[in-house]
Amino acid sequence: MKITLLPRSAGRHINGWTMTSVIGAAAVLLPILYVLAGLFRSPNENWDKVKQFLLTDYMLGSAKLVLFTGFFAALLGVSLAWLVAGYTFPLRNFYKWALVLPLAVPPYIAAYTYSSMTGYTGIIQATLRNRFGIVLPPGTIEIMSDRGAVFVLTLFLFPYVFMITRVFLERQSASFIENARLLGHKPLSVFFRVVLPLARPAIMAGFMLIVFEVLSDYGVANYFGVQTVSTAIFQTWFGMYDVQSAMRLAAWLMLGVISLFVLERWLRRSKRYSATTSRSNPFKPQQLRGVAAWGAAVFCTVIFVLAFLAPIAQLTAWSIQHGSTVWRSGFADLTVNTLKGAGIGTAIILLIALLSSRAARMFDSPLMQALARLMSAGYSVPGAIVAIGVLAVFLALDDRLAPLYKAMGKEEGALVLSLSLAMLIAGYVIRFLATGYGALEAGYEKMPRAYSEASRTLGRSSLATFLRVELPLIKGSLLSGFVLTFVEIVKELPLTLLLRPFNYDTLSTRAYQYAADERVFDAALPSLLLVLIGLVSVLFMLKAERK
Amino acid sequence: MCYVAIEHITFRFAGGQPPVIDGLSLTMSRGEIVGILGASGSGKSTLLRLIAGLEMPESGSIAIDGRLMVDERTFLEPEQRGVGMVFQDYALFPNMTVAGNIVFGLHKLKKSVRQERLEQMLELVQMKEYARRYPHELSGGQQQRVALARALAPQPSVLLMDEPFSSLDAHLKAAIRSELRQILRKANITCLLVSHDQADIEAICDRALHINIRDEQDTPTKIR
């Protein structure tokens, strides 16, 4: 008979599963809190300058980018979703999934591809000049600007809104829309009076994803010379070597992100429609004819070409023309580095996610719910903030461990952890834990609790139940969690740029550096490889959504 | 001598809420089949989950065959209790065959003994030809028989059945009721069965208990 000194319930709740969740949540939270605490430290001289001359510009720059991109991407995403969900027209079935493909292209790659394509020697101006004798006055297509950044971010992020809204419309809204039609509303009126209000939560969800992506963006803004808080963090860190002020900037950005996060929750709470009937019949689209049908097809095609086909074709052409030079310069090393970092990061993330999603499942307490929510929050924290928080924590750790290093025969003030790959991996884990956790949480939600309970009543321990019953049943979620997380890490730019050890390059950092050094042709091959890897994850998302 | 002794069990889902089960006591003798009748929400499934160790009572104690399962200071995990349970929707592991499901709880037995026990169980529920099928290839009644065989295989001290007929078509009910009664008799098992349908209980059980929603009446009363 088991008699413990702890109260019965405490003994049941303190174990490996829950401890992992607590550690996972703490790991996510610690660097972020560290950054926020920066607001309460006394600023240095440099900060006064930054605050006086630059802070307002940075904030406005970020706000403008977020608002314009969010607006246009939502507009594009919703109208395409409604078109594809509500009507049939030529190529509709193809565009249903093809319009999600732009998500495979990291926006920073699209940025330098487009900027070269639209430049004086780029394919567009060159063709006009050589074939048709048209010389555009300089500045006609000026993509290296705020407008260019909005253009690129919109084209390559709109699928978030498109995908979520389309699925929502197909699954949830059939009877409402059919009723509106029966009640004599014209298509436009149906759209504005029924579809838009109904789909608002879905649109908001996609919109917020885009907002967080834009706030986190460094590659596009920096390449196009747009001042944002994220680029400012880089400049104060690497330009002025002022980590303190960089941390302060990060703290301000973090405050912005937190208020957005709270705002989103609040908006969602106050406006949630739930269907009064649980029976949802599939939505039958209306047939478009003649000009309308072809118009819809052309509209989708234009977007698809701009947001996927054209940049991919261009990258492919460059890769074929210039690939051989890139192969020589340590391409294999790049690939190995990329796969190693992403592999280790993903493995750690999935381990934490697996243990803590199970803990959340076993102990449905408010504490576990809060921990789960914290672990999913990392995704909305921009890479630059995660990076600076991790750096600060690792520097502090090195400081603490200094006596140990000395005992091991290293010189005074040696930096061990903060110059190691471990720091980068820690950054990856914090930033992308949410991706892995989300996949596994979804897997557990789909599995009835009774399976685990049946196993326990059949005399199997909690661990045996996990290994023999639960693990085989969430294999699929584990696989998709692996793919999604792995690809996110492979594509990640700002975090890798900030936290990598000396001379450690990945496909994304090298591609971006080539592009920044005006060697766009050399950037093409690694970029293309990144897009291909990205495609794998998009295909996984599409497959998961079809279920 | 009472084989199952449940004393003054109180349970609530969350602190501050009224208890779902308030001071319930119940005894069963060995080999007895007892039915519990009550409307949904009356806490009858919760009672089974408390006995199985899937929920922890706020107070009270449960002992089976003289062995203490839970009281104020002790809590045996479900796998230590030797209690069998047939779940409402059977919870057959979808990734295992019928045979795989039945031997799942026999991990402590030697391989030859395990095989022998599997044969016995398949014989008992007359599912011999289905041993290699997967749960989704079976009808509702067949699934129920497999779930029963799986729960009985490790020779539990008590069998708990949660709404055994709720997932079955109405016209199959009568036949399956008498079949279930036969199997339970043959297995000579102490069984606690929960249903919202008086006819189920009358057809199968030796004795029935009424459990009422709390604010109508606090303690369960015997009807027979």
Interface residues (C-beta under 8 A of the other chain):
Chain A: M1 K2 I3 R8 S9 G11 R12 P448 A450 Y451 E453 A454 S455 R456 T457 L458 G459 R460 S461 S462 A464 R468 V469 P472 L473
Chain B: A52 G53 L54 M56 L68 E72 R73 T74 F75 L76 E77 P78 E79 Q80 R81 G82 V83 G84 M85 F87 Q88 D89 A91 F93 P94 N95 F104 G105 H107 K108 R150 A151 P154
